[in-house]
Amino acid sequence: MGMASGFLFTWFFDLRDGIMKNTPGHLQVLMAIVSLSFLSCLNDETEIALREAGDNRHELEDVIFHYRFEDPDMEKLKAARFLIANMPAHYSYVGKDMEEYQDSVLSILKKDLPPEQQHDMVDRLYHDDYSLRETPVVSDLLIMKAGYLIDNIDMAFEQWRGRPWGRHVSFDDFCEYILPYKVQELQFMDNWRQVFSQKYSDSIRTVLPDDFQRNSLYGAIDIVRDEINRKNVPHVLWGGRSSPSLLSARTMSSMTFGTCHDYVTMGTLVFRSMGMASAVDQIPLWGRNHEGHSWFVFSGDRGGMIPTVNSLILGAGVAFYPYERIPKVYRSCYAINRDCLKYINTAKYVYPFDMCRKDVTDEYCRTHDISVPLIGGLKLKDRYAYIAMAANDGKPVWRVLDFGLVKRGMAHFRKMGPDMLYIVLGFDGQDLVPASNPFILNADGSMVEIKPYDAENAGEKVRIRLRRKYYESYNVVDMRNRLLGGEIQYSDSPDFSNAVTVYRTDSISTAVSVMDDGWGKHRFWRHASAPGTWGSLAEFELIGMDGKRVAGGVPICCGQADSINAARAFDNDLLSNFEIEGPDGAWVGVDMGHPVELSEIRVYPRGDDNDISPGFLYELYAWNGQNWELLETFIAEEPYYDTIAPTDVLLWLRCPHRGMNERPFIIDEKKNITWW
């Protein structure tokens, strides 16, 4: 029996106990003819999805039947077909475990506790009670109920057709950016449209319907975004999250902490609940970082999608990270990416790409379609290759970004972001292996190949001083410069009325290190910051005559700060910082309780803890074409390291114990370092 006849057979049996038993005989023939027109409303993709639904097929057929006969609406019928046709790519939890977990999380979120403490409690709850449970995940095709899908379709259309800010949104954009019953996988099938539209619509209901605000999506979405901020007060936590995202409308609407992705997912659900066309865009990895980012976009009143910047804190209109390098940007969609589906069905090695992602890199930067020569003599076992970038995953790795086709010894990729270091990987029958040399894609589309390191033919080497294992971002440079003009002083009086300056900072690389020049013994020591610097520093370190950090003493500081703030300058943590509320008059120091003699004083600026730190182990690697080869190890004695290094090859400096970020770099013959 063919697919069409099988569907017709099912349809007749559904009617046997319903309509047709009360239908006169002469109309039954007409009903059979109508059924043929009903079949014609289905496309192949919808029929394939219905067949895959198995025993749940009748629920989805009821949705199609509903909009064909019971509540005829050709747009809603087309929308239902769109949802069903793409439903095979979407999945949900089944069982009660995750519902119980979300209920327990909700009770924690309602406690009057700081977000950080709630975060820790949620993580403990998950790992203590739920992490080892097997919670089944199934395709939405197998569990979707007709009533739920019909209600969601009706509510989506009601908002789209009834709101002034939806007038410019096309039907296709509506289907992708308002209609879907979920924004992220594993999201609960609950009444999120009602929950969010009721909780966050106070402001939009009271604003007069002028052309800028209620009549434009740009204005309306910002009103709602502002209400989310006021009611939830987003608290973005960077890293450290090990429990699942909040997945129900009740928990998301009560969210007190989360990642950027958590907040923009919740925000997108809120916007869609009010008929505002929006979506989530993601960078899998920033161009020179080991982390990615998520933000929301919405349909511009004049066309195109308008990006925001950071979580829900800032609205549209701020330039999108103009200083960051962008390799790839993907939009989370509901529709299946047919190129990705073809790849999944034909590749011998299948990388776990999101099957519903849409490549929108060219909406954010100039992109290039590139063809990369593969290593001669390499025998790959697949027609697909993978483009990857360097990342720190506890060690140097190549992180896959996208796939492309291999033709005539070249790997072909589309929409690649420039000013980036890439490599091509291929499947050798067992795993992904390097299939090209690393290369730099320049802004004009040209490519520069980087030759692998060869210990026997290393080429030119230069003596160089290494100070960091990661490039200096604009923020690191700004914080480093705040030490300029600062003075290191001692005194025998707690008010420093007779302070003696032993050093004034006029230049800085990674830290200020001042050796004893006959200072003598003194009880009070401090760092007085220059005006306009907010007193910003990470550590004020006193080194005794034995060469070790001096223990003891009571942190002291200016009146604009307190003892807790002052202690951050002496906690041996380069990521906790001393700083005051105002720009001027800052100082921080220590009362040793009795005069002490020092051999050295070190002052560390606020930073990212990726400078070379004395006393820690470092490893220098070079890319040899197949893996990262260890060149040398050292324990830093100063906040820098002098070494002889090869030029024009890819290097990587690691510290297993300090700093989160590391990047590959290249040294040229003039001792310049370029970070990738």
N, C-alpha and C positions, 0 to 999 in steps of 0.2 A: 504494500500500500504506500503510495507517494505521500509527501508531506501535506500537499493540499487536500487530497482525499482523506487523509488521516484527521486533519483538522475539521473537515466537514463532518466526518463520522462523529467526532467528539461533540461537535456543535449540535448535531441532531439529537444525540442522547441527552444533552443538557436540556434541550427544548421538550423532550418527550414528557418530562415530569413537570413542565412549566407551561409555556405559552401554547404549544401545539395540541395539548390534550383538550384545550378549550377552543380550538380553532376549527371553523367549518372546513370540510374537505376541499372545497374549491379554492380556499385560501392557503391550504397547506402547500399546494403546488407553487403559489406565489411566494410563500415563505422560503421554499427551497431555492427559487430563483434569486430572492433577496440575499440568501446566504452566499451565492456566488459573488454578488457585489460586495458583500462583507469580506469575503476572502481577498478580493482585489484591493482592499485597503491595506493589506499587509505587504511588507516587502520581505525579501529573503532574510535579512538580518533579524527582523522581528520573528519570523517563523522559526529560524534557528534557535533563538532565545526561548521561544515557547516549547520547542522540542526538548531543550536542555532542562526546562523547569520540571520535567517528570510529573510526579503526582500533584505538584502545585500549579500545573498548567492552567487548570480551570479558574484559579484566582486571577491570573493575568488575562485570560480570555474574557472574564467578567468585566474587566476594566474597558477593554476594547468594545465589547457589546454595549456597555453602559453609554459610551459616547457616540455609538453608532445608532442606537435605537431608543434607549430609555431617556437620555438627555442629549439629543443630537447637537453636536458642536464639532465642526470639522477641524478647527484649530486645536481643541482639546484632544480630539482623536489623534491628530498628528503628534501632539505632545506626548500622549500615552505611548504611541508606537516608538517614539524617540527614547523614552525612559526604558521601555522593555527591551528594545534592540541592544541597548548598551548596558543592561543590567548584569550580564555575565561577568563583567569586570569588577563588580562591587560586592562586598562581603560584610558580614556582621557576626558578632558573638551570638551563640545560643546557650540556653541554660541560665540558671539563676546566680551563678557565682559572681559575674561581673556586675549584675544589678545590685547584689548585696554589697559589693565593694564600693560602688558609687554611693550607696546610701550611707555607708560608714564614713566615706570621705566627706559627704555633705554635713554630717554631724561635727566633723572636725572644722570645716570651714565656717560653721556658725559660732564657734567658740571665739571669745574675745581675746585673741592671742596675736602676736606679731606674725606677719606672713612667713618669715623664715622658720619660726617654730612650727607653724601649721605644715609647712613643706616637709620638715623633718618627721613630723608625726605621720603624714601621709606615706612617706617613703617607708617608715618602719611598719606601718599597717600592711602595706603591700608585701614586703619581704617576709614578714612574720606569718601572715595568714593566707596570702593569695598567690605568691609568685610560683609556687610549686604545683598549683592546681592546673589541671588540663582543662582549659576552657575552649570548647570546639568553636571553630570559625567556619561558616558556610556561605555559599553564594546567596545573595539576596533573592535570586530567582526561586530558591527553594523555600523561602519563608515569607515572601512578600504577600500581604493580604490585600484583597481588592479594595476593601473599605478604606484602608490607610492610604493607598496610592490615590484613590479617587479624591479623598479629602485634601491631600496635599496638592493635587493638580488644581482643584477648585479654588483653594485658598491662594495659590500662586497666581492664577488668572485674575482673581478678584483684585489683588493688589496691583498687578501689572496694568490691568484695564482701568482701574479706578483712581490711580494716583497720578497727579500732574507730572511728576518727575519720571514717569515711565513712557511718556509719549514718544520720545526719540528712540526707544529701545526696539530693535527689530525682533521679529519672531524668532529668528535663529539665535540672537543674543539672549532673548528671554529663555529659550530652552537650555542654554548653557549656564547662564548666570543668575537666574531667579528660580526656575522650575525644579531643579533636582531636589530630592527628598533628603539629601545629605551633602555635606561639604567635605568631610573626610571619612576614610574607611573606619569601620568599627563604631561609628557614631550610632547612638541608639535611635531606633525608630519610635520616637515619642512625639509629643505635641509641641515640638520646638517652635513652630510658627506662632502658635498662640502665646506661649510663655514669653518669647522675646518681644513680640510686637506689643504685648500688654505692658511689660516692665519698662521698656525703653522708648515709649511713644509720648510721654508727657510733654516734652518740649515741642515736638513736631506738631502736636495738636493745638498748641497755644500760639504758635507763630503765625502772623498774618500771611496770607498767601501771595507774597510779592514775587516778582520774577527772579530775584536772586536766590531766595531761600526756598520756600515750599514749592515753587514752580520749576526749580532747576535741581537736577540730581546733585550737582556740585555743592549747592547750598544745603539741601536737605540731608545729605549724607554726613555733612560736617556737624549739623545740629544733633543728629543721633549719636555720632561719635563722641561729641562733647558730653552727652548725657551718660553714655557708658563710662566715660572717665570719672564723672562725678559720683556715679552710683557704685562703681566697682573699684575705683582708685587702682589702676593696674600697677602691679609690682613685678617687674620683669627680673627673673633670676637667671643668671648666666651659668649654665653648666650645673652639674651635680644632681640633675633630676634623673631618678632611676625608676620611678613608678609611671604607669601609663597616663596618657593625657586624660583629662576629664571628658567624658563622652556623652553625658546626658544633659538635657536642657536645664535641669534643676541644679546640677553641680556647676555647669559653665556659667549660669547666671549669678552664682554665688562665689565665683572664682576670686581669690584674694592674691594669688601668685600664679606664675606660669612663664613659659618661654614666649618668645615673640610669636612662634607658630601657634601656640595655644590661644593667644589673645586675638590674632588676626583671624583664626578659624572661628572663634566665638563672634567676633565683630562681623564677619561675613554672613554668618547665620542671622544675626540681628538685622543686618541690612536687607537680606533677601526676604526676611519675614515681613518687611514693609514694602516689598516690590522694588527694591533698589538693586540694580544689576551690578554685581560685584563678584570678585574671585580672589584667590590666594596665589601670589607669585612667589617663587622660591629660587634662590641661588644655592646649588648643592655645596659649592665651596667658593668663597671669595678668591680672587686671583692670587693673593699671597697670604693665605690663611688656611687653617685646618678646619674652619667652621663655615657654615653657610648662614643664610638669613631668610626670613619670610616676612611678607608685608601684604597689604590688600590693595587691589586695584578696583576701579569702578568705571562704568561706561560714561565717557564724556558727553556732555550735551551737544557738542559739535562733532562727535564721532571719535573713535579710538578709545582706548582704555587709559585712564589717568592713574599713575602710580602714587602711592604715599611713600613714607620713608621708614618709620620705626614703630612697630607695634601699632597701638591705637593712640599714642601720645601726641603725635604730630599729624595735622591734616595735610591735604594736598597743597601743592604750591611750593614746597621746599625742594630744591634741586636734589635729585636722587644720587647721593654719594658720588659726586663728580671726581673724587680723588681715588676711588677704588677701581681695581681692574676686575673685569667681569668676563669669566670664561663662558658660562651658560646661564640662562634664565628659563625656567619652566613654569607654565601656568597649570594649576591643578584643575582639570576639567572633568565633566561627567562622561562626555562622549569618548569612545574608544579611539585611540590613535591607530589608524589602520596600518600605517607603516610599521608601528611597533608590534601590532598583532601579526603582521606578515613575518617580521623578524622572529617572534616567539614560535611561530609555526614552522619555520624553515631552518633556523640556526641549529647547529650541532652542539654548541655551547650557549646556554641561555643565561644571560646576566639578568638579575631581578630589577629591571626597569619598571617604573610606574607605567602601566599600560594606557593610562588616560592623561598623560602629560602632553602639553603642547609647547613646542620650542618657540619662545618669544624673545630670544636674545636680541634680534634685530630691532626690537622696540626700545632697547636700552642703550645700544652702542653700535658703532660701525662693525659689521661682521664680514667674514670672508669664507667662501667655499674653498677648501684646500685639498690638494692631492699630495700625499706624503710618500716618498720612495721607501720601500721596505728593505730590510737587510738582505743583501744578496745571498742566495743559497738557502734561505729559510723556507722550510716546507710547512705551511699552515694547513690545518684540516678543516677549515671552514671558509665560506665566502665573506664572512663578516670580520671586521677588525674593530678595535675599540680605542678611542682617544682618551687619554688620562692626563692628570696633572699631579704634581708632587704634593704630598700631604704628610702630616705627622700623626701617626696612629700608634703612639708609644715607640715608634721607630719610623724611619723613612719608608714610605710606601708610595705607589702610584694608584691614585683613586680614579676609577672609570667615570667618565662624564656622558659619553654617547657612543653609539655604534655607527659604522659606515661600511660601505662595500669595498671589497678588494677586486681590482681589475688590472691586469697586465703589470703586476708588480708594484702597484700603487694602492694606497688606502685613501678613500675619498670621504670627506666629511663636510657638512654644511653648517653655516651660521656659527662660525667660531669667533669668539671674542679675541681682540688683538692684545699686544703687549704681554703675552703669556708664554710660559714654558710648558710644552706638551711632550708627550711620547705616545707612540702607537703600540698597542698590545695585540697579540693574536693568539688563537687557540692551536696548540701543537698536538692535540689529541688527548692531553691529560689536564692541562691548566693554561691560564693566560701567561704568555711570556713576552718579553720585549721584542717587538717586530720592527722597530726603527730606532735610530739614535734620537736622544732628546733634541728638540728644536725650539727655537724662539719664533713665534709669529709676530712680526712687526706690525705697526699701525697701518702701513701701506699695503699689507698683504704679503710682503716678501717673507721668506723663511730662512733662518740661519741655523744650520746643523751644528750640534756640539759633539765633538769627537770624544769617545770614551777614554778614560784614564788607562794608561798602559805603564805599569811599573818599570818595565825594561826599556821603554822608549817614552819617558815621561815628558820630554821636551824641556822648555825653560822653566826654571823655578825662581821665586823671589822671596826675600825675607820680608815678612809682613807682621804687623801687630793686630791681632784679632781682639775686638772689644765686645762683640755681641754675636748671638746665634740667630738673630732675627732682625729684619730691617727696622730702622727708626721711623715710626709713624709720626704724623704731625703732632699727635698728643704727647708722645714720648719726648719729642724735641721741645715742645712748649714747657713741659714740666722740668726738663733738664735745665732750661734757661732760667727757670725761677730761682736757681741757686746763685746766679750771677749777682755780685754785689753783697752777698751774705758774708758775715764775719764770725769767726770762731774766737771765743773769748773765755778767759778765766777770771775768777774773782775770789776774794776771801769774805765777801759780803753777799747775803742772799738777794739784795736788791741790785747787785752789780753796779753799785755807785762808783766803784773804783775798778771797773772792768778794764782788762788789758787785752787788746786784739792781737792774736798770734798769726792770723791769716785772713786775708780778704779775697774772696773768689773772683777772679777776673776771666777765667776760662774753665771749661769743663768738658770732659769726654763722657765718661760713664760714672765717675765718682770723684769726690775731692779727698785726697789723701795727704795729710800734713804730718811731717816727721818732727820729733822733738828738737827744739833749737835752744835748749837751756831754759825751759819754762819753769822748772822747779815744781814743788809740791803745792797743790791748791785744792780747796774743797769744792768750789762751785765752777761748773763748766757749762757753756751754752753755745747755741748757734742762733745768731740774730739775723733775721732775713731782711733783705732790702725792701724798700717801699714798693707796693704794687704786686707783691708775689704771694700774698695770702699765707706766707710761712711754709709753703709746700715742701715737704721732704719726707723720705721714707724711713731713714735710719740715721741716728747720730751715735757713732760707735767709738768707744774709748778703748784703746789698746794699752795694756800695762807693760811694764819693763820686761816681763817674761814673754812678750809677743802674743799674749792671749787676750781675748775680750774681757774687760773688767766687769765683774759681777757686782751686784748690790747697788746701793744708792737709791734715792727717791726722785722720780721724774718731777720736774718743775717747769712752769711755763708762764707766759704772759697772761694778763687778766681776761683776754678774749677767748681763752680755752680753759679746759679743766684737766684734772689729773688723768682721766681716762684717755683723753685726746693726747696728752703728753706721753703717756705710756706707749703709744703706738710708735714713737721714735726710738724705742729701746726693746722692742719685742722680737728682734731678729727675723722680721717678716717684711720683705721688700714690697709686699702688696697691701700692707696696712700703712696708713699715712697720717702724719701730723699736718693739720691745716686749721686755720681760723676762719671765722665768718667774713671778716673784712680784709681789705687788701694790705693794710699797713700795720706796723707796730708789732709784728710777730716775733717771738723767740721761744725756744724750747731748750731745756738743759737738764742737769742732774745735780742733786745735792748728795755728795758722796759720804757725808757725815763726818769726814775728817780729811785732811789734806792727802792727796794721792799724787804720785808721779806717773806720768804717761810717756810712752815711747812714740805714740802715733795717735792721730784722730782721723776718722773717716766719716764723711757725710755722703749719703746716697740720695739722689733725687727721687721723687715719685716716678714710677715707671711701670714696666710690664714684667719685671723680674727675668728678663732675657739677656741682661748684661752678664758678662763673665764675673762670677763671684768667687773671691778667695776661699780656698778650703774645699772646693767641690771638684768632682771628677768630670772631665770633658773628653769627648771622642771626636776625632776629625775623620770624615769619610770622603771617598771619591767614587763617582759612578764609573764602573769599568765596562759598561755595556750590557751586563747581565745582572749585577747586583751592586750594593753599596759596599765598597771595600774599605776596611779600617786602615787608615794611614798611621795614626798615632793616638795615644791617650796621655792625658796630663792632669795633674791636680793644680788648679790655679793658685798661685801665691799672691798675685796682684789682681786688680780688676781689669786685667788684660792678659794676653798671652802672645809672646813672640815666637814665630816659627818660620820654617822655610816650606813654602807650599807651591804646588804646580800651578801653572797659569792655563787659562782657556779650557779648563775642564770643570765639570759640575762637582762642587764640594758641599758638604753638610757638616755642621758643627752641632753635636748633641751634648746635652746634659741630662742624665736620667732623673735628676733629683730637683732641678730648679727650672722654673719658667715653663709655660705651657706651649709657647710658640717656637717653631724652628722652620727655617726655609733654606732651600739650596741657594748657593751663590757662586759667582765666577770672579776670579781675580785676573786682571790683565797685566801686561808687562810693566805698566806704570803704577802698579799696586792699587789700582782702583777696584773696589768691590761693587758688584752689581747683584742685587738680590732678586730672586725669582721665587 
